């Protein structure tokens, strides 16, 4: 789905990944689920591109619903995969901590589970090689993506700011659709390792002044990063 010039989404409001396209090639931010591969190929074809145009994949963190087709791109097409050093082991299938009990509603939970299974979430191919990145790095990839450390959801969670498309890709630093409750709008994401730290980390994206805030779950947000962060804070206050 085309969001804007040079900016595309694959997947849907349940699980999403993104493409930044430039004359130099394509940068993929997050790799969704394994079954999103067909959507990736189709979206590229719709703009006259192919998998061979992908220059790199950046993972906002190492959870299975963001690792998706990344290893397939790396193994079969030689595409480098970038992840924060603190999440490198997680992206390779390493252990992750158990989270506190989550609020949930049966309908949204079943929808999330069914979609995840249908798109191959039960057969994640974990990465065997990654390129580790750190906060403050600007990668030599299409769009010159900038890495912003966002620890909280996981130790190595990052946001990816791409000024060329006026977008910050936030992974699960926030969500605009809670996959377990169905609640819409910017809010804290479930399955977060350190919720208080995740809230504090949101300050790091405010200086981007990006128009687009693009989460791994939920509708694309085009009303600016300030409004998104304020909405998360308001939603958090209303639940405490």
N, C-alpha and C positions, 0 to 999 in steps of 0.2 A: 504494500500500500504506500503510495506516494504521500508524504506529509508536507513536503515543501521542495523547492528546487534543491537537488542533491541530497535529499533526506528521505529515507524509506524505512518502513517497518514491515517485518514479517511476523507471523503468529497472530495473536489477538489480545484482548484485554485480560485473558487468563495467563498467558505466557508470551512474551514478546522478545524480539531481537531487532537490531537496527543496522542500516547500511548508510554510510556516508560515501557519496560518489563524487569524484572529481575527474578532470581530464587525465590525471596521473594514475587513477585506479580507484579501488574500493577499499574502505576500511569497514570491518564488521565489528560492532560492539555487542557483546554477548552472543551466544550461540544456541540459545533456546533449548529445545529438546531434539533428540536425534531425528525424529520424524518431521522436523521443520526443513529438512534438506530439500525436499521437493519445492517448498515455497521459496527457499533461497534461490534455487536455480530458475524458477519461474519469474521471480521478481527481477533478477538480473537480466533475463532474456527480454523482459518487457521494456528495458531501457537500452537494449542492444549490447549488453555486457554478458560475461560468462564468469564461471568460477576462476578462470585464469586471470581475471582482472583483480582479484582480491589480493591485496598486499599484506594484510595482517588482520588478526582477530584480537580484540582486547576484551578480557573478561572482567566484569566489575567485581566478581568474587568467584569462589570455586565450587558453588553448589551445583547439583546435577542439572537443575532446570535452567542453568546458564552455560554449562559446559557443552551440552547437546552434541552438535555436529563438529565441534572444534577439532577433535582428534582426527576425524575423517579429513578435514581440510589440511591439517598438518601432515598426516601420514601419506595421503594419496596425492596431494597437490603442492606439498612443500610450503604451505602458508605458515608463517611464524605465529605463535600464540603467546600473548602477553598477559601476565597476571601479577598482582602485587606479591612480593616475596613472602609475606605473612600468610597468603592463601595458596601458595604453590603446592603444598602437600595436600590440601583439601581438593584442589583441582585434579590431583593425581589419584583421588579415591581414598585419601587418608581419613582418619577419624575426625568427627566433629562432635562438639558437646551436645548433650540433650538440653532442650529449652524448657522453660517454665510452661505450665499448662496454658493453652491458648483458648481465647474466646472463639466459638465457632457455632455455625448453624448447619444443620444437616444438608439442606439443599445446595448451598455454595460449596460445602466440603465435597459432596459427591460429584458436583460438576467439575471441580478442580481435579479430583482423583481420576475421574473418567477421561478427561481431556489429556491429562498427563500420561496415563496408560496408553491411550490411543496414539499418542505422539512418541511413544518409545521411552517414556520415563523410567520404565522398569529395566531397561537394558542400556544404561549409560555406558559409553565407552570412555573411560577416564583418560586423561592426557598422560603421555609418557615423557614428553619434553615440553618445557615452557621457557619463556624468556621472562625473568623476574624484573619488575619495575618498582619504582619508589615514588612517593609523593614529590611533586614538583617537576617531574620529567616531562619533556615534550618529545613525542615519538616521531621518528622519520617515516611517517605514514601519510596517506592522503588525508588532507584536512588538518595536518599537524596537531593531532590530539594531545591535550594536556592532562596529566594525571593528578588527581586530587585525592589525598588520603581521607577515607571516611570510615574509620574503624567503628565497630559497634555491631552491625549485623553479623559480621565476622571480623577477625583481626585484620585481614587484608582487604576489606571492602574498599572500593574506590569509586569516585565519580570520574567521568571522562568529559572534559569540556572541549568542544570543537567550535572555535569562534567563526569558522567559515560558514557554518550552518546555524549559528546563534543558538546552539543546543548544548545542554548538559545532560549526559546519560547517567542515571543515578543507581541503576541496578535495584537492590532492595534497601537502599538507604532510606527510601520512602516508597510508598505505594499509592496509587490512585484508585485501586480496587482491592479490598482485603479479600484474599482468596478463600478464607475460611468463614467469613461472615457475609460477603457480598456488599459490604458498605462501600459506597463510592466517595471519591474526593481524596485529596492529599491527606495522608495519615501515616503513622508508624507501621512498618511492615511486620508481619508475623515471623516466627522462626528466627528471631533475633537473639544473638548470643548475649549482648550487653545493651539492653534498651536505653539506659540513661546515657551511655556513651554515644549511641547512635543519634540520640536527640542533639547532643552537644556538637557532634560532627556536622550536622546540617549547616552550621554557621559557615563552614568552609566553602560552600557553593554560592553563598550570597554575592560575593564579589564578582562572580562571573557576569551578573546582570543578564543572564541568558533569557531569551524569550521562551524557548522550548525546554521543558523538564520532562525527560523521557524515562519512565520506570520499566523495570522488568515485568511488572504486573499492573494492569490498569490502563486507562485511556491516556493517550498523549496529552500533556498539559501545555497550553500555549499562552497562558496568561502571565508568564514571567516567574522567575525564581523567587523573588521576594514574596509574592502572593502564595506560592506553593509552600514555602517554609513557614509562613505565618499560619497557613491553614493546618499544617501538621501540628504546630504548637497549640492551636485552638482545639483541634480534635483530641490531642493528648490531655489537655486541661479538662475537657468535658467528660473524660472517662476516669478521672481521678477525684 
